[in-house]
């Protein structure tokens, strides 16, 4: 079956780094990215989840993916894969992503990569992974020193490697989660230039999250173009309260140079800043 004659927009990221916030911003402010779904279809039919394509768990077959991509001129493709799109982050494929798909997508898409402060990523990622194999009550320091299934690399080092790989990819346009929240006007203007599209400038500028799981279910059942695709129930601890002194030392030793390069800190001084004992406090977060 032939691929649709469209120009996709890839939204790539490490998990819990602003993925859904950026996708929903694109859908809100750029008509060409504003896909639709039939009432009753899942919210993830508003974009093409590349990491699920023909995966063994069977959530997205090739025919459905083509149908999703054909619904608008600049459809959104979500991925946590590594550059080149062959290797997914959590390996739902034994033999890599389908080669014909990755080649077509890479050659026809505009690539956006969104990153976030890795300390916040670790706290939020722990909450997401807690649904699968680890306890949300465990210290975040234990979580980030551990490894994802099938990996022999701790999660902080792997976060840094993922971000480094994408931010040094020539064809990728790099944005930060924090900039989207703090300066949405500038980000929208930049996205318009990257995509060659005129923003709608809908207000409020940022998409609004669902207020509850019931809002999400209602949108799935009855809306064709719901505001949000955010995954609910995956907030995170506040790293400034959750990180112990040893955790700060560990994180900086693994990825402190990247924090500096990305502008999240100016130096190693943050490691020695006194903080309270680790706590299991949680805070609401914008969509990832």
N, C-alpha and C positions, 0 to 999 in steps of 0.2 A: 504494500500500500504506500502511495506517495505521501511525502510530508506536505503539510499545508503551506501555502505561500504567505508566510508571516515572518516577522522579525522579532523573535522573543527577547525578553529582558531577563537575564539570569540574576537572581539574588542569592549570592553565596555567602556563607558565614560559618564560623564555629558555632555549635549549638549554644543557645541562650545569649545571643549577641546582638539582637535587634532585627532578626529576620522578618518576623511578621509586622513589626512596626514599619519597616521600609516597604514591604510588599503592600501593606494597606495604605501607606502614604502615596505610593505610585497609583494605586487604584483610585484613590480619592482625588488626586490633583491632575491626572493625565487621562483623558477620555480614551485614548488608544489602548491603555492598560486596563480599562474597566471591564473586565470580563463579567460573565453572568453564569448562573446555574439554574437548573430547574428546581422548583419547590420540592423539598424532600431529599434532594441531593446533599451530600456532605459538603461542609464548608471548604474542604481541601480540593473541591472541584472548581474553585475560583482561580486556581493556579495549578501548574503541573509539578508534582513532587518527584523530581528526577530520582531521588534515592529510593523511591518505592517502585520505580518502573521495572516491571517483570521480575520483581524480587520474589524470593521463595515464599514469603508470607502472602503474596498475591493480592495486594491492595490496589495496584494500578497496572492494568494490562495495556498493551501498545495501542489497541483500538481506542480505548477510553482516553489515553493520553493525547492521541491525535485529535480527538473530538474536542478536548479541552483547549488545545492550542489553536484550533480553528475558530474559536468564539470571538476573537478580537484581533486587531492588527498587531498589537505589541503584547502578546500574552506573557505572563510571568512564570518563570521556572525557578522553583526553590531547590536549593541543594546545600548540603554540608560536605560535599565531596572535596577532594583535593584538586588542585589545578590539573587540567586535562580531562577532568570529569570521569575518569575510569575507576578510581578507587573511592568508594563511599566511606564516610567517617566511622560508622558503626558496622560496616561490612554486612549488609543484608543480602549481598550477592556473593556467591562463591567464586565466580569467574569474572568479576568486574561488570560494569554497566554495559549494555548492548553497544557494540562499537559503531554501528550505523547511526544510532541515536546521538552518541557523544560527538561524533564527527559533524553531523548536521547541525547540532546545537552550537558547538564551538564556532563553526564557520558562519553562522547566520545570526548570532545573538550579540547584544550589548551586555557586557559583564559588569555587574556591580558587586563589590565586596564590602560588607559592613562588619566592623570590629567594635569591641567594647572593652573597657578596663577588665583585664583578666582576673583581678581580685573579685569583682562583682560576678564575673562569669562563673568562677568556681563555686560561689555560694548558690547561685541560681541553678547551675548544672547539677549540683548535689541534690537539690529538691526534685529536679526532673528525673534523675537516675534513681532516686529513692523509690519510685514506682516500680522499678525493675529488679534491683538486686542489693541495694544498700539502704541503711536506715537514715532518715532525715535527722534523727536525734544524735547521730554520731558527730564528733567534732569535724568541722570542715577541713581542719589540718590533716586528719586521717584520710578523708576523702581525696584531697588533692595530691597526697603522696601515693595514692593507689593508682591503678591502671584500669582502663576500660577492658571489657572482655576481649580476649585474643591479642592484647597488647602487652608489651613489656616495658613501656615508657610511662612515667608518671603523668598525671593529667595536666599539670602546669607546663611541663616541657612540651607536651603534645599540643597544648593550646598555642604556645609560642611558635612552634614549628608550623602549625597551620596558618597562623597569621603571617608569619614571615614568607611562607610559600606564596600566599595570595598577594600580599602587598608588594612583592617583587615580580609579579606577573605583568608583563608589558601591556596586555589587553584589558586588564582589570581596572575599573574606576573605584577608588577606595573612599569610603565614607565612615564616619564614626557614629555609633549609637548616641553618644552624648551630644554631638552637634545637631542631630535630628531633633532632639528634645530642646536644646538651648537656643538654636538659631534656625528654626524651620524655614524661614523666608529665604535665607541664603542657600540652604540645602535644596529647596524646591527650584530656585533659580538655576543652580548648578545642574540639577537633574534635567531640567528643560534643555539646557545647552548640550548635555551629554547625549540625550535621546533625540534631539532635534524636534522637540514638541513644545507647544505652548501650554503652560500650566493653567488650570482652571481657577486657581486661587480661591478655592472654596474655604469658607470659614465655619468653624475654627480650622486652622491649617492642618492640624494633626488629626488622625483618625481617633475615634473614641472606642475604648474597649467595651465589651459587654459588661454589664454591671453584675451579672450572675449567670450561672449555668443555665438557668431557665431562659434568659434572654438569648443565649447561644442556641439553645434547642428551638426556640421560636423562630429565630432567623433561619435555621436549617430547614424547618418545615414549611415556612411561608414566604421567605424573601428570595428574590432573584439576585439582588446586588446588596447583600448586607454590608454594613460598615466595616466589620472586623472579621479577621480570620484567626485571631489570637487563641492560643491554647491556654485555657483557664486552669487555676489551681496549682501553678508552678512558680510561686514567689521565691524569695530567698532570704537568707540571713544578711545582716549588715556586716560586711567584712571588717569594718573598723572595730566592731564589738566581738566578732567571731574569731578573728585571727589572734593567736597568742604571739608572744615575742618570738618564739621559735618558728611559728608559721611565717612571720614576716621575713625572718632570715632565710627560711627555705624558699619562699616565693621569689625573693630578690635574687637568691643564688641561681635559681632556675631560669628566671625570665625578667630580671630587673632591667637589663639593657633594653629590652623591648618596651617596657613601661616608659623608659626615658625617651626612646626613639619616637614613640607614639604621642608623647607629650602629656602622659598621665601623671608623671612626677618629673622633677627637675634633677634629682640626684638620688643617692641612697639614703638621704636623711629620713625618709618616711619609715625606714626600718627601725630606727631608734626612738620614734615618737611613742611616748607612753600611752597605753590604752588600757581600758578595764579588762577584767578577766573575760575569757570567751563566754558568750551567752547564746542562747538559742532564739534570740529575737528575730522576728520576720518583718518584712516591709513589703507593701504592695509595689508592683513594678509595671512599667508599660509593657505592651505586647512585644514578644521576642520572635 
